[in-house]
Amino acid sequence: MAATAESVLKPDFKSQRKHFIFTDEHEQLRESIRSFATKELAPHAEEWEETTFPDSVFRRMGELGFLGLDKPEQYGGQGGDYYSALVLAEEIGAANSGGLAMGLAVQTDMAMPPILKFGTEEQKREWAEPAIKGEKILCLGITEPDAGSDVSGIKTRAVRDGEDWVINGSKTYITNGHRADVIVLVTKTDPDAGYDGFTLFLVPMDSPGVIREKRLKKLGMHASDTALLAFQDVRVPDTAVLGAVGKGFYHIMWELQGERLIGAAGCVSGAQRCFEKTLQYANERKAFGREIGKFQVIRHKFAEMATKIESARQMVYVTAWRFNNGEYPVREISMAKLHAARVACEVADECIQIHGGAGYMVEYGVERVWRDMRLNRIGAGTDEIMLDVIGRSYGL
Ligand SMILES: Cc1cc2nc3c(=O)[nH]c(=O)nc-3n(C[C@H](O)[C@H](O)[C@H](O)COP(=O)(O)OP(=O)(O)OC[C@H]3O[C@@H](n4cnc5c(N)ncnc54)[C@H](O)[C@@H]3O)c2cc1C
């Protein structure tokens, strides 16, 4: 039987249909964040590698409503769903600055969620509301010089003293630590109580005894500031306790799930942007009389990268859909974080290879993606810890 016009199906590689988790409103939001990041942030990306990005970015994004997309309206947020936070994590990539994206994510998706979930009304008014406006900057202190992956090994102590608590200890690698107004601080309040011996505190960074010791130099994420902090006899009132006394470990494990999924979304979008930039290069750069993208070896590199990025994207979206619908899919979040971080690093590395010597040069920006993305296999839980969480979830 002869084929009719209707029965001849041709592949439509240009189709840009949105994923089922996103609505038209999400797509409009996507456009407005992308346009803002492209026009107002990206032109400064190089400069901020040297100076770190200015605090005014928080205020500007607060004015635009971008710091409270999924936060309750009663505290100045937009009251959107979790997907709107994913859209921000994806589109802020248009700023071309991993360090900036990380500093913002600490504000919106690391330090703020525990305040909104476990905080008192007063704490939400004092810290979350101005943070959504970009008028206050937040940071989160889990890691210490002697304990990172092993959160239960932290030594920072908070001891009751009458109506107050007195805190002593040290935190390191703290993003936003030099500029923050307050820290969500993980402490040990009862060393004999195991996982029930931890408590979170909201410690104003101008409290006597809080010392911003060192601005740490690092491989990538140069636009962010990273601090070594000391706490020496820092006295805070009982109202500084965030959540339940003794339940800080569980509170922070909950916080890490949202942070990991947002981080995974950032990895997918970072990998996608690097892929697109490199595709353009491969279509322009010629060797041996043809565009390098026309060599089968290079074409297959793109095919491999695209397949990896797509698999990571689907994991992130489907896991976000479960998270948004009230599930607590720790195994899948760990898988998405592990996979997306690996994919981002592999893609950035392959993009340098496809660029050849240009990939090694600062002006093409690919080496920066490679350096910035590398953090994702370490921060918010290393690959090895993700593998352990996944493995243990099968009862091993
Ligand atoms: C740029 C940057 C920004 C950061 N920002 C923050 C922040 O804002 N707030 C904050 O609190 N922290 C922050 N961190 C800290 C980060 O979360 C930790 O570095 C990370 O959790 C790993 O901890 P660690 O560095 O102590 O490594 P370690 O725990 O010492 O691990 C060293 C190695 O041992 C492996 N390992 C450890 N335990 C196991 C195990 N059980 N099984 C197998 N392997 C294991 C690890 O996977 C890793 O390969 C930041 C880090 C960086 C680099």
The ligand as an ORCA input file, in Angstrom:
! r2SCAN-3c Opt
* xyz 0 1
  C      32.787     25.641     47.729
  C      32.117     24.920     48.869
  C      30.992     25.485     49.455
  C      30.390     24.851     50.548
  N      29.344     25.472     51.187
  C      28.910     24.952     52.374
  C      27.967     25.674     53.174
  O      27.478     26.749     52.800
  N      27.613     25.157     54.379
  C      28.135     23.976     54.837
  O      27.780     23.573     55.926
  N      29.010     23.260     54.092
  C      29.426     23.734     52.880
  N      30.339     23.027     52.146
  C      30.861     21.778     52.660
  C      30.496     20.517     51.903
  O      29.142     20.193     52.073
  C      31.453     19.414     52.372
  O      32.735     19.728     51.831
  C      31.039     18.020     51.981
  O      29.878     17.640     52.658
  C      32.131     16.972     52.238
  O      32.641     17.081     53.514
  P      34.230     17.169     53.763
  O      34.743     18.239     52.871
  O      34.488     17.297     55.204
  O      34.806     15.809     53.230
  P      35.012     14.464     54.097
  O      33.766     14.138     54.814
  O      36.266     14.597     54.884
  O      35.233     13.390     52.941
  C      36.497     13.163     52.318
  C      36.334     11.975     51.363
  O      35.958     10.803     52.107
  C      34.769     10.268     51.574
  N      33.933      9.690     52.629
  C      33.575     10.239     53.814
  N      32.766      9.417     54.477
  C      32.602      8.322     53.716
  C      31.860      7.096     53.845
  N      31.100      6.859     54.910
  N      31.915      6.195     52.849
  C      32.678      6.436     51.752
  N      33.396      7.565     51.563
  C      33.353      8.487     52.537
  C      34.065     11.455     50.926
  O      33.123     11.033     49.960
  C      35.242     12.204     50.327
  O      35.598     11.610     49.109
  C      30.913     23.617     51.018
  C      32.017     23.031     50.380
  C      32.631     23.678     49.336
  C      33.844     23.036     48.728
*
